[in-house]
Amino acid sequence: MRIIVTGAGGFVGRALVSRLADLNSEHRIVAIDNAAEGIPSLPNVIAIAGDLRDVGILKEAFVDGCDAVVHLATMPGGAAEQNPDTAWQVNVEATMMLAEIAASGGASPRFVFASSIAALGKNLPSIVDDNTALAPSMLYGAHKAMMEQWLATLTRRGVLDAISLRLSGVVARPKGPSGMKSAFMSDVFHALINGERFVMPVSQHATCWLSSLDSAVSNFVHALPLELECAPPVRAVTLPALHVTIGNLVAEIATQTGQPKELISYAPEAELDASFGRYPPLHADAARALQFGDDLSLTTLVRRTLSSIMPAWTPQL
């Protein structure tokens, strides 16, 4: 199976490329990222360094066709708000060009698109389910919603076999600038691992939807061979995620790292608390029916996350 992965040097991309390469030595993974050094160096991985907005880079990636595409590359929320023109080029124009080139081979390849819960917006109902309307308020969420519709249209036209997976917060991203307004969800892990003080920009009563990196990667792998109806009513699903209270998350990380939870203080910022701290219960029935999953428990999510940051780590339980 020849699989093209964009954003292959990023947080999720690196882990996905490594998982796919390990699962089957017959896989040929064409891994695209702006910088080749972030792409795993493995025998069945072909690394291509370049900008997705460059049609020459895409034609190089597709020179031998493909069986599937996993499109992870994006300009995320905060960065998109600061650079709207570039965000449009990356999130919309490059995605459309990628889909067009994938479709031009005539084989209707599987196209797995990394969408986001940002497509749902921030004024959510008391329970979010598969009937919740998309109402994005940020450019990033609007771009994701638009591309979900475009890929579904190409699927109805029979030129792609696409599915869009709406990701919740995936933890824990590497420490440092990410361009994501939700970075605090990852930063708190790094602070407690290192015994450092950290100020959370949301209250301890804030609620969010979280997934470990391991769970997110497993869902992308699951999507590649997934049997779907020729023209199902749903080609975009909100992935299952744990509904987590920030105070409980901090307490669990503190327990497993052996650090005092008092290292974490709270100074809620109104905008962040409204956007990332008021998530209601999530009923991801369509995704669960397709056998997508979550981390099952907060203890498991934190253990998996700490293990991804420090592979030799053992829980302090």
C-alpha positions in Angstrom: 0.0 0.0 0.0 1.4 3.4 -1.0 0.3 6.0 1.5 1.0 9.8 1.3 1.2 11.6 4.6 1.3 15.4 4.8 2.6 17.1 7.9 4.7 14.0 8.4 7.3 15.8 10.5 4.7 17.2 12.9 3.5 15.9 16.3 0.9 13.5 15.0 2.6 12.9 11.7 5.9 11.5 13.0 4.0 9.0 15.2 1.7 8.0 12.4 4.5 7.5 9.9 6.4 5.4 12.4 3.3 3.3 13.2 2.5 2.7 9.6 6.0 1.7 8.7 6.2 -0.7 11.7 2.8 -2.3 10.9 3.7 -3.5 7.5 7.1 -3.5 5.8 5.3 -3.7 2.5 3.8 -0.2 3.0 5.5 2.6 1.1 5.0 5.8 3.0 5.6 9.1 1.1 6.1 11.6 4.0 5.9 15.3 3.1 6.8 18.1 5.5 8.4 21.5 5.3 11.6 20.2 6.9 12.9 16.7 6.2 14.6 16.4 9.6 11.3 15.9 11.4 10.3 12.9 9.2 11.2 9.5 10.7 14.1 7.9 8.8 12.9 4.3 8.1 13.5 1.9 5.2 10.0 2.1 3.8 9.6 5.9 4.2 10.3 8.3 1.3 10.9 11.7 2.7 10.0 14.8 0.7 10.9 18.2 2.1 8.8 21.1 0.7 5.8 23.3 0.9 2.4 21.8 0.1 1.5 25.0 -1.8 4.2 24.0 -4.4 2.5 22.0 -7.1 5.9 20.5 -8.0 6.3 19.0 -4.5 2.8 17.4 -4.8 3.5 16.0 -8.3 6.8 14.5 -7.0 4.9 12.8 -4.2 2.3 11.4 -6.6 4.7 10.3 -9.3 3.9 6.7 -8.7 0.3 7.2 -7.7 -1.1 6.3 -4.3 -3.6 4.1 -2.5 -4.3 6.5 0.3 -3.6 10.0 1.6 -3.6 11.2 5.2 -3.7 15.0 5.2 -2.4 16.3 8.5 -0.6 19.5 7.4 -2.4 22.7 8.6 -1.9 26.2 9.9 -3.6 26.0 13.3 -5.9 28.3 15.2 -3.8 31.1 16.7 -1.4 31.2 13.8 -4.3 31.3 11.3 -5.9 34.3 13.1 -2.6 36.2 12.9 -1.9 35.2 9.2 -5.2 34.9 7.5 -3.9 35.0 3.9 -1.3 32.4 4.5 -3.8 30.3 6.4 -6.2 30.4 3.4 -3.4 29.2 1.1 -2.4 26.4 3.4 -5.7 25.2 4.8 -7.9 25.7 1.8 -6.0 26.1 -1.5 -3.3 23.5 -0.8 -5.9 21.0 0.5 -8.0 21.4 -2.6 -4.9 21.1 -4.8 -3.8 17.9 -2.9 -7.3 16.4 -3.3 -7.3 17.3 -7.0 -4.0 15.6 -7.7 -5.0 12.6 -5.6 -8.2 12.3 -7.6 -6.5 12.7 -11.0 -5.0 9.2 -10.9 -8.5 7.8 -11.4 -8.3 5.2 -8.7 -10.5 7.0 -6.2 -8.0 6.6 -3.3 -8.9 6.8 0.4 -8.4 10.4 1.6 -8.2 10.8 5.4 -8.5 14.4 6.4 -7.5 15.7 9.8 -10.4 18.0 10.7 -11.0 19.6 14.1 -13.6 20.2 16.7 -13.0 23.9 15.9 -15.4 23.3 13.0 -18.2 23.0 15.7 -17.5 26.5 17.1 -17.6 27.6 20.7 -21.3 28.2 21.4 -22.1 24.5 21.9 -25.4 23.0 23.1 -25.6 21.1 26.4 -24.7 17.9 24.6 -22.8 17.6 21.4 -23.7 14.7 19.1 -23.8 13.9 15.4 -26.7 16.3 14.8 -24.8 19.3 16.2 -24.5 21.9 13.4 -21.1 23.3 12.4 -20.8 26.9 13.5 -17.1 27.8 13.5 -16.1 31.2 14.8 -12.3 31.0 14.1 -10.8 31.0 10.6 -9.1 27.6 11.3 -12.5 26.0 12.2 -14.1 27.6 9.1 -11.4 26.2 6.9 -11.8 22.7 8.3 -15.6 22.9 7.8 -15.2 24.0 4.2 -12.8 21.2 3.4 -15.0 18.6 5.0 -17.7 19.6 2.6 -15.4 19.8 -0.4 -14.0 16.3 0.3 -17.5 14.9 0.8 -18.5 16.4 -2.6 -15.5 14.8 -4.3 -16.5 11.5 -2.7 -20.1 11.8 -4.0 -18.6 12.5 -7.4 -16.7 9.3 -7.2 -13.2 10.6 -7.6 -12.1 10.2 -3.9 -13.1 8.0 -1.0 -12.7 10.6 1.7 -13.4 10.6 5.4 -12.8 13.6 7.7 -11.9 13.0 11.3 -12.6 15.8 13.8 -9.8 15.7 16.4 -10.2 17.0 19.9 -7.2 18.2 21.9 -4.3 15.7 21.4 -1.8 15.7 24.2 1.0 16.3 24.8 2.5 18.3 22.1 6.2 19.1 22.4 7.1 22.0 24.6 7.5 25.3 22.8 5.4 27.5 20.4 2.9 25.6 18.4 0.5 28.3 17.1 -2.3 26.6 18.9 -4.4 28.5 21.5 -5.1 25.2 23.3 -1.3 24.6 23.9 -1.9 24.9 27.7 -3.4 21.4 27.6 0.0 20.0 26.7 2.1 22.5 28.6 0.7 21.4 31.9 2.2 17.9 31.3 5.6 19.3 30.7 5.4 21.5 33.8 4.6 18.7 36.1 7.1 16.3 34.6 9.8 18.9 35.3 8.5 20.0 38.7 7.8 23.5 37.4 5.2 26.0 38.3 2.6 26.7 35.6 -0.4 29.1 35.4 -3.4 27.6 33.6 -5.3 30.2 31.5 -8.6 28.4 32.3 -10.2 27.5 35.6 -9.9 24.2 37.4 -13.6 23.6 36.7 -13.1 24.1 32.9 -14.0 21.0 30.8 -12.4 19.9 27.5 -12.2 16.9 25.2 -8.9 15.2 25.2 -7.2 12.3 23.4 -3.7 10.8 23.8 -1.3 10.8 20.8 -1.5 7.0 20.8 -5.3 7.1 20.5 -5.3 9.7 17.7 -2.8 7.7 15.7 -4.8 4.5 16.2 -7.8 6.2 14.8 -6.0 7.4 11.7 -4.6 3.9 11.1 -8.1 2.5 11.5 -9.5 4.9 8.9 -7.2 3.8 6.1 -8.8 0.3 5.3 -12.2 1.1 6.8 -15.1 -0.2 4.7 -17.6 2.6 4.0 -20.7 2.7 1.9 -20.4 4.1 -1.5 -22.3 7.2 -0.6 -23.0 7.3 3.1 -24.8 10.3 4.6 -21.8 11.0 6.9 -18.3 11.4 5.6 -17.1 13.5 8.6 -17.2 12.3 12.2 -16.3 13.8 15.5 -13.9 11.3 17.0 -14.6 10.0 20.5 -12.7 11.8 23.3 -12.6 11.9 27.0 -14.7 14.7 28.6 -12.2 15.9 31.2 -12.3 18.5 34.0 -9.0 20.5 34.1 -8.7 20.1 37.9 -9.1 16.3 37.6 -6.5 16.3 34.7 -4.0 18.2 36.9 -4.6 15.9 39.8 -4.0 12.8 37.7 -0.8 14.1 36.1 0.4 15.1 39.6 -0.3 11.6 41.0 1.4 9.8 38.1 4.5 12.1 38.1 4.8 12.2 41.9 4.6 16.0 41.8 2.5 18.3 44.0 -0.6 19.6 42.2 -0.1 22.9 43.9 2.6 23.7 41.3 -0.4 24.5 39.0 -2.3 27.7 39.6 -5.2 29.2 37.8 -5.7 32.6 36.2 -8.6 32.2 33.7 -8.5 34.3 30.6 -12.1 35.0 29.5 -11.6 34.3 25.8 -9.6 31.0 26.3 -12.0 29.9 29.0 -15.0 30.4 26.8 -13.3 28.8 23.7 -11.5 25.8 25.4 -13.0 25.4 28.8 -16.7 24.8 28.4 -17.0 21.6 26.4 -20.2 19.7 27.2 -20.5 15.9 27.1 -19.8 14.4 23.7 -21.8 11.6 22.1 -19.7 10.4 19.1 -22.1 7.7 18.0 -21.3 7.7 14.3 -17.6 7.4 15.0 -18.1 4.6 17.5 -20.3 2.7 15.1 -17.3 2.8 12.7 -15.2 1.4 15.6 -13.2 4.6 16.3 -12.2 4.8 19.9 -10.9 6.9 22.8 -8.6 6.3 25.8 -11.3 4.8 28.0 -10.2 6.5 31.2 -8.3 9.6 32.4 -5.7 7.3 34.1 -5.0 5.6 30.8 -4.8 8.9 28.8 -2.3 10.4 31.3 -0.2 7.2 31.4 -0.1 7.0 27.6 0.8 10.7 27.3 3.6 10.5 29.8 4.9 7.4 28.1 4.9 9.3 24.7 6.9 12.2 26.2 9.3 9.9 28.2 9.5 6.4 26.7 11.4 5.0 29.7 8.9 6.5 32.2 7.1 4.3 34.7 4.0 5.5 36.6 4.5 6.8 40.2 1.4 5.1 41.4 
